[in-house]
Amino acid sequence: MLKLPVYLDYNATTPCDPQVVETMLPYFTQHFGNAASRSHSLGLYAEAAVDLGREQLAKLIGAETQEVYFTSGATEANNLALKGAFESYAAKGNHIITAVTEHKAVLDTCLHLEKRGAVITYLPVNHEGLIDLAALEAAITPNTILISIMYANNETGVLQPIPAISAIARKHGVIFMSDATQAVGKLPVNVNTDGIDILACSAHKLYGPKGIGAIYLRRKSPRVKLTAQIDGGGHERGVRSGTLNVPAIAGFGKACELAGEFMPAESQRLATLRDQLQTALLRIPGTSVNGSITQRLPNVTNISFEQVEGEALMMAADKSIALSSGSACTSASRAPSYVLKAMGLSDELARGSIRFSLGRFTTAEEIDYTITTITAAVQKLRQLSPFYPSSI
Ligand SMILES: Cc1ncc(COP(=O)(O)O)c(C=O)c1O
């Protein structure tokens, strides 16, 4: 039996996998120790859970365990990376290169740094949502301390050419950071083959709990050094003070282990369901896909419906499908998506765009329901519209 609402907003957040919850539970009650309490067994038990979680995450991204530091999420990890690098590499320069389609956790941090004297280059993207590698290389100056380009875009799923970007960064001796929040757990991200020096990620995008994330910092060639943004007891080897959230770390670790196991089969399954959905929706006249369809996450498609308001479409779908017309953090503003606008969409078309993001618990039945419901809703809205030509 189909359970409503159908959830197709996995890029906003994912439910915890039941195995993740099971892993976490004992750390709230029985094994509640502080991972920094080395003087008794409760603390040591908690520390062992943190060590395991760190190992599980490190394995998923191809890192060494000592290169992984826990944070409250990817927003904090991005803030730490950008602000920490700006302070730590001040003697080298003050120039950071990023892209206009980054998440607000990067863009707003860059705005903050501009007020503190940073010079930021915001690379444009083409209509497929991709940056231009020649423009990236041309933007590098002797003052450039960091290149920050996301792995996968949250709204469109578009994948930037990460190994090519890191090769350019390395050639010029610039540290390369990637906000890989949407990629970790969905794709085989590997900090070494991808050439990433700093990586940000978050548990709640991969069936782990909310409020826990991590930052990866390369230890050798180059050794990345960031100035801590939270001072205190020196936890996480001084990179991020604060008592560790042991249950969340245990859950994050389990989520990473499961993601590694499920990834090959799951990405195939999701790509098939996503393609079925996309093909069916593109049969509706006046529709198009936003972003590259070859360089894209397997679970996402972002579709524009001409002459239809995304918000109205979601209402017309009777709230029986949980969808998003942009990223969760900006959808409250009702402004057209800056990501889609940067790709050349008009305000109107950007407003008529919907992100469909599938995940581990999405079924074929749910996709069929979505196709029928959205197709009917678009037709209904267009019939009501005095502007929509019957010829389209
Ligand atoms: C690409 C990207 N970066 C950063 C974040 C922020 O992550 P968190 O919710 O863990 O702070 C998100 C989540 O929306 C995201 O999609």
The ligand as an ORCA input file, in Angstrom:
! r2SCAN-3c Opt
* xyz 0 1
  C      25.792     21.205     -0.735
  C      25.458     21.429      0.714
  N      26.355     22.018      1.515
  C      26.110     22.241      2.812
  C      24.898     21.900      3.387
  C      24.655     22.190      4.836
  O      24.736     21.007      5.583
  P      24.248     20.904      7.082
  O      22.761     20.784      7.025
  O      24.897     19.671      7.614
  O      24.718     22.118      7.809
  C      23.926     21.290      2.586
  C      22.598     20.952      3.136
  O      21.596     21.489      2.783
  C      24.209     21.054      1.211
  O      23.317     20.481      0.404
*
